[in-house]
Every structure is written in C-alpha cells, then in structure tokens.
C-alpha cells in the first residue's frame, strides 16, 4: 500500500514532539533539522535567524508568522526574557548528553479556523501560561497563519517550545524535572487544549481519522474523557477568555 502523506495539522489537534540532537528524521526540506537543537526550534517557530552547533539557520523567508511571545512562571530571572537565551543555554547545558536525550518538547496545536487572529492570540497566551508556565517551565510560542485570511497549505496553528529541564542558574540547571515532562504534563497539554476547541474539532481530535485507505496511527485518547469532564466543570465557574 503506498504511503499517503497527511499534514500533521489535519491529523490531530495536539502533537507533542521530542527535541533531541538526533532530530526528527521524518521531516523534509528546510524543516528537517529543526529538532536537532532547542535554539533551532526557537528560530523556526519565530521565523528568525541565528546559529547553533550545525551552523547558520535562517527562517526569515517564511512569511506566515502572525504573533509570538514568551510565557514564564511568576518568579523568573530578568535574563530569561533575553531573546533566545533560555534555548541557547539549554543546548549548552545538554551538549554532552547522548544524542537521543530529550532536551525539550515542541508542541503543535491546531487553531479554530473560524476564530479571529485576536482570539487565537488570547487562546495561546492563556494556554501557554495557565497550562504550562504556571507549573514552572519556560514556553516560547508562535502562531503561524495569514492575518488576511489567505489560504495556505496548512490551517492556522501554533507552536509551543517547552523546556523539560531546569533553566534557572541553580543546582538543577540543565537537569530533567520529572513533572515537566512526565505523563501528567502530556495529559494536561492534550486535555487543556481540547477543552478550548469548538465541539466539532474536539470530537474529531478524540476519534480515529482516515485518509483514503490509509489510516495513520493516532494517540490513545481514551484517558481524556474524565479529564475533559473535570475541566469542563471547572471552566463553567470561570469567566470566559477576553
């Protein structure tokens, strides 16, 4: 049976990818080595340029960056806001580790196409802070879409770069922090994004999908039911996102 390529954004609403020096070999073109380093990920999602251990990286030719930002926990050092510094230091702190060691997570979430750019930014800011940064990790986020509504090969989506390691200059700098990268964090990332989506997108995300005769593997979402119910009950008592 021939392989049918189905864009990731059309397969599921939440994707969590590990970042390691080995890289994600399935990528093609100028995205192929974006997962080789944390800095390369940051430059890719923010459509900017710089250099890592492999040389010069430049994504300024991509013209679909709608907005980007950084979410940090309430107590953070001033240096953390310097452009790209967290990711450069993360690469340096983990350079001597095995190539397949996970340095961080790269999360991709599909945005509701009918929503406005302003609503997308509000969704991602709340998600990045409340779901992730409030628990300690640093999060760089970026929205890729056309502000004028022009159609592209991929629907509007957002990237979130999340450190799984200590990034403050203390005893844990560069060390893995279990509750930033374990199953509980992954469940939280999935469930909290799904509960923010319209009902039709949420239903599609927790069911199987098929492209012609090819049915790609999809994550086991059987555990999300109770989580979604709990989050719906909680959100019912909270004011809506402005």
MOVEN-V410579 format. One record per helix or strand of 3 or more residues. SS is the DSSP state (2 for helix, 1 for strand). FROM is the first residue (numbers start at 0). TO is the last residue. If there is no record, write none. Layout:
BEGIN
ss=[SS/SS]
from=[FROM/FROM]
to=[TO/TO]
END
This chain:
BEGIN
ss=[2/1/2/2/1/1/1/2/2/1/2/1/1/2/2/2/2]
from=[7/13/28/37/48/54/64/77/84/103/116/138/156/177/182/198/223]
to=[10/18/30/44/51/57/70/80/92/109/134/143/162/180/193/204/234]
END
